[in-house]
Amino acid sequence: MDWEFMILNYIREHWQSDWLDKLMPIVSFMGKLSLIWVLLAVICLCVKKTRPLGRSMACMLIFDLIACNGIIKPIVSRLRPCVLNNTVDLIVSVPFDASFPSGHTLFAFSAATILFIYHKGWGLAAYAFACVMGFSRMYLYVHFPTDVLLGAIFGVILAIVAYRLEDMLLEKDKPLFHLPKRQPKA
């Protein structure tokens, strides 16, 4: 954990600036309660053309919420860096839940993965935003680097699982386990 504090302190000592002090809380706020992703899912569900994306996004949000906030965070119950090193002046309030994994990062990478599945360009833009989201959590001293890194990895994995699960459940005419039909002999 010492090396993680070294990274956080390096960010704080070498990258902290007035404009980032204004920007990073805004970026972080955009991920609060995953409202940006919930809003995107609702908008997509309301438009017929983007309804499949909206369904996948909604499934991913529910799946991520259960996995991250319902299972992983309570089990790991890791203290946040700002709690362990309370000498740092925070520019945001201390979050109330556990540090591992970064939920902001997990949801952002999950959403980016779902967007990438449906539209590569939107997905790439969302991945860039997800990286900034993860950085904001370290910049604000509320997450360790491993919280952010594993939040990103879990986010991608959980999004793919949620997408596949939602895809299987909506394919009513396809069995969960499909054996190919035998081809007749010529």
N, C-alpha and C positions, 0 to 999 in steps of 0.2 A: 504494500500500500504506500510505502514511502515514495516509490517512483511515480505513483499517481499524483501524490501531492506535489512532487517536483514539476510535473507537467502542468498542473493547475496553477501553481505559483509562477511558472514561466509565462503562461498565458497572461496572468494578472500583471506581472512585472514588465513584460515586453510588448504586449499587444493592447493593453488597456488604453482607451482614448475616450474623449468626450462623445464623439459621434457613435462609437460602438456602445458606450454606456446608454445612449438613447435608443439605438437600433436593437440590441440584443434582448432587452425586455419586451419589445414589441414582437419580435420573432417568437420569443418564448410564449408570450400571451396568445399568439395565434394557435399554439398547440394545446392550450389549456382546455381540459376536458374534451379534447379532440373535436372541438366545435367546428373547426374549419372543415374537417373530414365528414362530420355529421351533416353539415350544411351542403357539402358537395354531393353526398349520397342522396339527400332529399331532393336536391335540384335534378340530379340524374334520374331519380325515380319518377319525377313528374314529367319528364320528356320521353316520349315513346322511343325515339332513336337511341337514347342513352340509358334506357331502363335496365338492360343486362349489366352495364357497368354499375349502376346504382344498386342493383341486387347484390352484386359481388362486394361492393364497398360496404353495404349494410351488414352482410354476413361477416366480412372481415372485421368490422368494428365490434360486433358482438363477440366473435371468437377471440379477438385481441383483449377485450375487456375482461373476459373470463380468465384467459391464460395469464395476462400480465398482472392486473389488479386483484383478481380473485385467487390466483394460485401462487405465482412466482414471488411477487413482492411480499406477501405475508410469510411465506416459507423462509425466504432468504433474510428478510428483515434487516437489511444493511443500513447503517446510519449514513447520513449525508455528510459530505466533506465540510460543509458550513457548520454542521453540528459538532463534528470532531475537532475542527479548527475554528473556534468562535472568535478568533482575533481578526478575522477578515470582515471588512465593512461590506455588507451586501447592498445591492441596489434593488433587490426584490425581496419579498417576504420569504421566510423559510417554509418550504412545502411541508405538509403534515405527514405524508406517507413515506414509505421506505425508499431508499435510493436505487436499489437494483431490481430490475433494469430501468433505464430511462424510458418512462412511458411516452413522453413527448417524441423521443427518437423512434421508439418501437412503432407507434402509430403512424408517424410520418413516413418511415420506410415501408410499412405495410401498405399505406395508401399509394405510395409511389410505385410499388410493385404491381398492385391492381391496375393502376393507370397505365403502367408499362405494358401489361398483358393486353389491354384494349387499344392503346394508342401510344406507340413508341415515343413520339415527340413529347406528349404531355408527361409521359412517365419519366423521361430524362430530365425535364424541367422540375418535376416533383422530386426526383432523386437529388438534384442540386439543392432544392429547398430543404430537403430532409437532412442533408449534410450541414447546412447552415443552422438548422434546428438543433442538431446534436452539438455543434460547436457552441451554440448559445447557452446550452445547459452547463457546459464546462466553463465558459466565460463568466457566467453568473455564479459559479462556484457552488452549484446545487447538485452536481453529479460528478462522479469519478469518470475517468476515461473508459474504464471497463464497463461501467453502466451504459455509456453511450455506444461503445463498440458492440457489446452483446445485445443491446436494445435494437441496433440496426440489423444484426444477424437474425435475431429472433423475429423481428418485424418482417423480414423477407420470407423466412420459413413459414411463419404463421399465415401470411397472406397467401402463399402458394397452397398451403393445406386448406385454408378457408375457401379459396377459389375452387379447388378440386372437389371439396365436400359439397359446396353449393352447386357446382356443375353436375355432380352425380345425383344429388337430390332432385334437381329440376329435370333431369332426363328421365321422364316417367316410363318411356318405352324401352330404355336401356337397363339391363340388370346391373347390379353393382359389380359383379364379376362376369365378364363377357368372354365366352369361348368363340373363336372364329368358326364360321360354318365351313363344312367340308365342301370342296369343289367337286362337282360331278366329273367323272372320267370322260374324256373326249372320245 
